[in-house]
């Protein structure tokens, strides 16, 4: 049997922000000049409560040829990335050149006053990185 390791070829920013997901997506639209749209919630099964639904927004950013995903980290009974409970949202950047653009997204997001903290995360260090695959 051939086992295939998933491709984690993307960059990830973690944010602390007290806004609702739709409001943060709207502010990111203004700052990035793009158009985040709400996707169906990401459903993840867990052992405690059965399953949790996490907010997901997505857009294609033509300026950098990037696909962006905004994930909410908190659901009713669990976290999307349980080892990173301090963060409210994640911005996933998918592109051939995602590593070149992460600082641009980081710096533009820092200008949003409602985002109190933003950090680059090393995906290889995340135990729950599989939760970020759609």
ZATIRO-878462 format. One record per residue (C-alpha): residue number from 1; residue in one letter; x, y, z. Coordinates in steps of 0.02 Angstrom, whole numbers. Example, Ala and Ser with C-alpha at 12.3 -4.5 7.8 and 13.67 -1.06 7.14 Angstrom:
residues 2
  palo  kolvo       x       y       z
     1      A     615    -225     390
     2      S     684     -53     357
This chain:
residues 134
  palo  kolvo       x       y       z
     1      X       0       0       0
     2      X      67     169     -50
     3      X      46     306      80
     4      X      46     484      14
     5      X      94     627     128
     6      X     -19     780     104
     7      X      57     935      26
     8      X      80    1074     152
     9      X     151    1196      26
    10      X      75    1357      92
    11      X     113    1497     214
    12      X      13    1532     371
    13      X     -19    1687     475
    14      X    -103    1676     645
    15      X    -205    1823     711
    16      X    -280    1880     873
    17      X    -435    1984     840
    18      X    -598    2010     933
    19      X    -702    2036     774
    20      X    -824    1912     699
    21      X    -757    1820     547
    22      X    -866    1911     420
    23      X    -807    2080     487
    24      X    -623    2031     479
    25      X    -648    1965     302
    26      X    -726    2133     254
    27      X    -576    2228     325
    28      X    -454    2112     236
    29      X    -551    2145      74
    30      X    -519    2331      97
    31      X    -335    2312     141
    32      X    -290    2179      11
    33      X    -409    2244    -126
    34      X    -486    2073    -147
    35      X    -654    1991    -116
    36      X    -665    1861      23
    37      X    -822    1755      10
    38      X    -895    1642     143
    39      X    -876    1457     106
    40      X    -969    1314     189
    41      X    -906    1285     365
    42      X    -762    1164     384
    43      X    -830    1015     483
    44      X    -704     921     588
    45      X    -746     768     691
    46      X    -679     759     867
    47      X    -689     634    1007
    48      X    -773     748    1135
    49      X    -926     823    1052
    50      X    -940     731     886
    51      X    -901     871     764
    52      X    -866    1056     757
    53      X    -897    1185     621
    54      X    -763    1315     583
    55      X    -789    1471     479
    56      X    -696    1482     313
    57      X    -683    1627     193
    58      X    -588    1622      29
    59      X    -531    1735    -112
    60      X    -415    1736    -260
    61      X    -295    1882    -249
    62      X    -250    1927    -427
    63      X    -111    2049    -379
    64      X      -3    1905    -316
    65      X     -86    1757    -401
    66      X    -127    1687    -229
    67      X    -273    1590    -159
    68      X    -312    1653      17
    69      X    -411    1566     153
    70      X    -466    1644     316
    71      X    -507    1513     448
    72      X    -591    1542     615
    73      X    -497    1448     751
    74      X    -639    1429     876
    75      X    -797    1324     867
    76      X    -922    1280    1002
    77      X    -816    1150    1089
    78      X    -645    1143    1007
    79      X    -509    1233     909
    80      X    -458    1209     728
    81      X    -276    1209     786
    82      X    -289    1153     969
    83      X    -105    1182    1005
    84      X    -128    1367     959
    85      X    -279    1416    1065
    86      X    -222    1596    1086
    87      X    -261    1638     904
    88      X    -433    1680     835
    89      X    -400    1668     648
    90      X    -277    1598     521
    91      X    -236    1667     350
    92      X    -177    1530     233
    93      X     -82    1587      78
    94      X     -73    1465     -67
    95      X      35    1507    -217
    96      X     190    1443    -304
    97      X     280    1592    -227
    98      X     187    1603     -60
    99      X     349    1626      38
   100      X     385    1785     -62
   101      X     217    1863     -17
   102      X     193    1818     165
   103      X     281    1975     229
   104      X     171    2084     119
   105      X      13    2005     193
   106      X      86    2015     368
   107      X     127    2201     352
   108      X     -40    2248     274
   109      X    -136    2153     409
   110      X     -36    2242     545
   111      X    -118    2403     484
   112      X    -289    2339     537
   113      X    -311    2414     710
   114      X    -434    2278     764
   115      X    -300    2144     738
   116      X    -206    2149     903
   117      X     -71    2023     855
   118      X     -13    1932     699
   119      X     125    1803     679
   120      X     201    1690     547
   121      X     183    1507     595
   122      X     298    1365     547
   123      X     179    1237     473
   124      X     300    1093     504
   125      X     285    1123     692
   126      X      94    1111     696
   127      X      21     946     755
   128      X    -150     987     682
   129      X     -94    1053     512
   130      X    -203     925     424
   131      X    -354    1029     481
   132      X    -299    1167     361
   133      X    -318    1059     206
   134      X    -481    1084     110
